[in-house]
Amino acid sequence: MTAGAGARGETGGSVFIEELTWTELRDQIAAGKTIAIVPIGGTEQNGPHMAIGKHNLRVKLLAGKIAAALGTALVAPVLAYVPEGEVDRPSGHLRFPGTITVPEDTFEKTIESAARSLQLHGFRDIVFLGDHGSTQTGEEAVARRLNRLWAGKPARAHAVVEYYRAGEAGFARLLESRGYPANEIGTHAGLADTALMMALDPALVRTDRLRPGEGVNGDPHRATAELGALGVDLVVDETVAAIKQAVTRH
């Protein structure tokens, strides 16, 4: 599946800003596509069986589906670098090759500047979608700062944490309702994580290595694309509803 699959608008134009020319983008904004989704990924280890770019590929593909469902949104390029700890005192995922970290203030300044750039060019609602747990509070803090800055202007920032919650706790509850135990579902590179990736881009999963291992929380051996598709639908549906509600309040 390519990143653009399922993410084409009614006119056949891409929902991904990086695939548009500046004149095409100008015209799409003028035509009413005034929601900008800022997808936030993360570059980290995902066990021996799943590629390091999981968060980045996943959030782009899901953001594309969400934008297509909304019909009034476009997707900014993915931010691939997020806080993962301190290089001088590596812990957690940073102990594994491929994990890349940035300081919290650098992360927040980056998404704030990106949002201000998007608002400058006519977007009215800037939506942060974070695929990584470490970014949720930062996204909320930046949204609050931007909304103070934009007071009196026809623009708002939204940290839509429902996206992350649906993909984590929401999908876990769905899998538990189908009989999968929590210790198999896991919280990182386990059944849930792996199934989502299989549904979105199976080329990033090494199916001959689907077993518990170092860097894995859970057990991915029963993961399938069919299970992952349930999670994809859940994330898209709940996020679309949350964005519509946020924009309506604005």
VMD Tcl script that draws the C-alpha trace (Angstrom):
set ca {
  {0.00 0.00 0.00}
  {1.39 3.41 -0.88}
  {1.14 6.42 1.39}
  {-1.34 8.06 -0.96}
  {-3.68 5.07 -1.19}
  {-7.08 5.87 0.25}
  {-6.04 9.48 0.74}
  {-7.17 11.17 -2.47}
  {-9.70 13.97 -2.38}
  {-12.83 14.25 -4.47}
  {-10.97 16.19 -7.18}
  {-8.22 13.57 -7.38}
  {-5.65 15.78 -5.67}
  {-3.43 14.46 -2.91}
  {-4.19 15.34 0.69}
  {-0.45 15.43 1.41}
  {0.96 18.95 1.28}
  {4.41 17.70 0.28}
  {2.93 16.20 -2.91}
  {1.35 19.51 -4.01}
  {2.82 22.53 -5.75}
  {2.43 25.85 -3.98}
  {-0.27 26.96 -6.42}
  {-2.19 23.72 -5.95}
  {-1.99 24.19 -2.20}
  {-3.14 27.80 -2.45}
  {-6.13 26.73 -4.52}
  {-7.08 23.90 -2.15}
  {-7.02 26.26 0.82}
  {-9.13 28.77 -1.10}
  {-11.58 25.98 -1.94}
  {-12.18 25.32 1.77}
  {-9.51 22.87 2.88}
  {-8.57 24.91 5.92}
  {-7.74 22.15 8.42}
  {-4.04 21.31 8.54}
  {-3.10 18.03 10.19}
  {0.42 17.95 11.62}
  {1.35 14.25 11.99}
  {3.95 13.56 14.67}
  {5.77 10.24 14.58}
  {9.01 9.20 16.23}
  {12.11 7.25 15.27}
  {12.79 4.35 17.62}
  {13.39 0.63 17.87}
  {10.35 -1.62 17.52}
  {11.74 -5.02 18.38}
  {13.58 -7.39 16.02}
  {10.48 -7.78 13.84}
  {9.29 -4.27 13.02}
  {11.00 -1.35 11.29}
  {12.35 1.68 13.12}
  {10.09 4.00 11.11}
  {6.85 2.49 12.44}
  {5.51 5.66 14.03}
  {6.34 7.84 11.03}
  {4.79 5.56 8.42}
  {1.77 4.80 10.58}
  {0.89 8.37 11.42}
  {1.23 9.48 7.79}
  {-1.02 6.73 6.49}
  {-3.62 7.23 9.22}
  {-3.53 11.03 8.85}
  {-4.16 10.59 5.13}
  {-7.21 8.44 5.80}
  {-8.46 10.93 8.39}
  {-8.01 13.88 6.03}
  {-9.80 12.05 3.23}
  {-12.71 11.24 5.55}
  {-12.98 14.86 6.70}
  {-12.88 16.25 3.18}
  {-11.69 19.66 4.40}
  {-8.20 18.77 5.61}
  {-4.67 18.47 4.27}
  {-1.69 16.72 5.85}
  {1.64 18.41 6.57}
  {4.91 16.44 6.37}
  {5.56 14.06 9.27}
  {7.75 15.22 12.14}
  {10.02 12.21 12.65}
  {12.10 13.31 15.66}
  {10.57 13.46 19.15}
  {11.78 13.33 22.78}
  {13.13 9.85 23.61}
  {15.35 10.67 26.58}
  {18.85 12.05 27.02}
  {21.76 11.07 24.80}
  {24.22 11.49 27.67}
  {22.20 9.12 29.86}
  {20.52 6.74 27.42}
  {17.66 4.64 28.73}
  {14.58 2.92 27.32}
  {14.45 2.85 23.54}
  {17.54 5.05 23.29}
  {19.65 2.03 24.27}
  {18.89 0.49 20.86}
  {20.45 1.49 17.51}
  {18.21 3.69 15.37}
  {16.38 5.53 18.14}
  {16.76 9.31 17.70}
  {15.90 11.89 20.35}
  {15.50 15.65 20.57}
  {15.05 17.85 23.67}
  {11.49 18.67 24.70}
  {11.91 22.40 24.07}
  {13.26 21.71 20.57}
  {10.27 19.51 19.82}
  {7.77 22.07 21.08}
  {9.40 24.95 19.20}
  {9.38 22.90 16.01}
  {5.68 22.08 16.04}
  {4.84 25.62 17.17}
  {6.77 27.10 14.25}
  {5.20 24.62 11.83}
  {1.72 25.54 13.05}
  {2.41 29.27 12.75}
  {3.67 28.75 9.20}
  {0.52 26.87 8.25}
  {-1.70 29.53 9.82}
  {0.20 32.24 7.93}
  {-0.85 30.72 4.63}
  {-4.55 30.42 5.38}
  {-5.21 27.34 7.47}
  {-7.73 28.07 10.21}
  {-7.50 24.88 12.29}
  {-4.13 23.29 13.02}
  {-4.46 19.74 14.34}
  {-1.62 17.91 16.09}
  {-1.81 14.11 15.79}
  {0.86 12.39 17.87}
  {1.58 8.70 17.36}
  {4.07 8.57 20.24}
  {3.31 8.74 23.94}
  {6.14 11.16 24.72}
  {4.61 13.95 22.64}
  {1.10 14.20 24.05}
  {1.71 16.74 26.83}
  {3.95 18.83 24.57}
  {1.29 18.98 21.88}
  {-1.27 20.18 24.43}
  {1.12 22.81 25.80}
  {1.87 24.16 22.33}
  {-1.82 24.27 21.41}
  {-2.54 26.33 24.52}
  {0.27 28.78 23.71}
  {-0.86 29.17 20.12}
  {-4.45 29.78 21.11}
  {-3.35 32.56 23.44}
  {-1.24 34.02 20.63}
  {-4.10 33.76 18.14}
  {-6.77 35.19 20.44}
  {-9.08 37.31 18.31}
  {-7.89 35.71 15.08}
  {-9.84 33.15 13.01}
  {-7.39 30.37 13.83}
  {-7.09 27.68 16.48}
  {-4.70 24.88 17.37}
  {-5.96 21.50 18.55}
  {-4.06 18.72 20.27}
  {-6.30 15.79 19.35}
  {-5.20 13.24 21.93}
  {-8.12 10.99 20.96}
  {-5.95 9.76 18.08}
  {-3.33 8.32 20.43}
  {-5.88 7.01 22.93}
  {-7.79 5.15 20.22}
  {-4.65 3.47 18.91}
  {-3.44 2.48 22.35}
  {-6.07 1.93 25.07}
  {-9.02 1.84 22.66}
  {-7.53 -0.79 20.38}
  {-6.34 -2.79 23.38}
  {-9.89 -2.91 24.77}
  {-11.20 -4.03 21.39}
  {-8.65 -6.86 21.25}
  {-9.42 -7.89 24.84}
  {-13.11 -8.10 23.93}
  {-12.10 -10.66 21.29}
  {-10.27 -12.80 23.81}
  {-6.67 -11.61 23.50}
  {-4.93 -11.18 26.89}
  {-3.32 -7.90 27.90}
  {0.15 -9.44 28.20}
  {-0.06 -10.51 24.54}
  {-1.55 -7.24 23.28}
  {1.34 -5.39 24.91}
  {2.27 -1.73 24.89}
  {5.17 -1.68 22.42}
  {5.74 -3.88 19.36}
  {3.34 -6.48 20.71}
  {0.17 -7.85 19.13}
  {-1.64 -4.51 18.79}
  {1.30 -2.50 17.44}
  {2.30 -5.19 14.98}
  {-1.23 -5.81 13.71}
  {-1.69 -2.10 12.97}
  {1.52 -2.05 10.94}
  {0.53 -5.20 9.06}
  {-2.73 -3.53 8.04}
  {-1.03 -0.32 6.92}
  {2.30 -1.43 5.44}
  {3.16 -5.12 5.88}
  {6.57 -4.61 4.27}
  {7.75 -3.09 7.54}
  {7.06 -6.30 9.50}
  {9.45 -9.29 9.46}
  {6.97 -12.13 9.78}
  {9.68 -14.72 10.44}
  {10.55 -12.94 13.70}
  {7.10 -12.60 15.28}
  {7.92 -13.56 18.84}
  {8.59 -11.87 22.18}
  {12.08 -10.43 22.33}
  {14.29 -7.60 23.47}
  {12.63 -4.26 22.84}
  {9.15 -5.82 22.80}
  {6.34 -5.48 25.32}
  {3.72 -8.09 24.44}
  {3.73 -10.99 22.01}
  {3.27 -10.30 18.28}
  {3.08 -13.89 17.03}
  {-0.73 -13.86 16.47}
  {-0.81 -10.43 14.82}
  {-2.61 -10.24 11.47}
  {-3.56 -7.53 9.01}
  {-7.22 -8.40 9.63}
  {-6.88 -7.58 13.33}
  {-4.97 -4.43 12.47}
  {-7.72 -3.26 10.14}
  {-10.07 -3.16 13.14}
  {-7.66 -0.81 14.86}
  {-7.25 1.34 11.77}
  {-11.01 1.81 11.50}
  {-11.24 2.62 15.21}
  {-8.49 5.24 15.08}
  {-9.84 6.89 11.95}
  {-13.45 6.99 13.16}
  {-12.67 8.32 16.63}
  {-10.18 10.89 15.37}
  {-12.49 12.20 12.67}
  {-15.24 12.62 15.27}
  {-12.87 14.40 17.67}
  {-11.61 16.80 14.99}
  {-15.14 17.63 13.87}
  {-16.10 18.38 17.46}
  {-13.02 20.54 18.03}
  {-13.52 22.52 14.84}
  {-17.21 23.02 15.59}
  {-16.37 24.47 19.01}
  {-14.00 26.86 17.28}
}
mol new
graphics top color blue
foreach p $ca { graphics top sphere $p radius 0.5 }
foreach p [lrange $ca 0 end-1] q [lrange $ca 1 end] { graphics top cylinder $p $q radius 0.2 }
display resetview
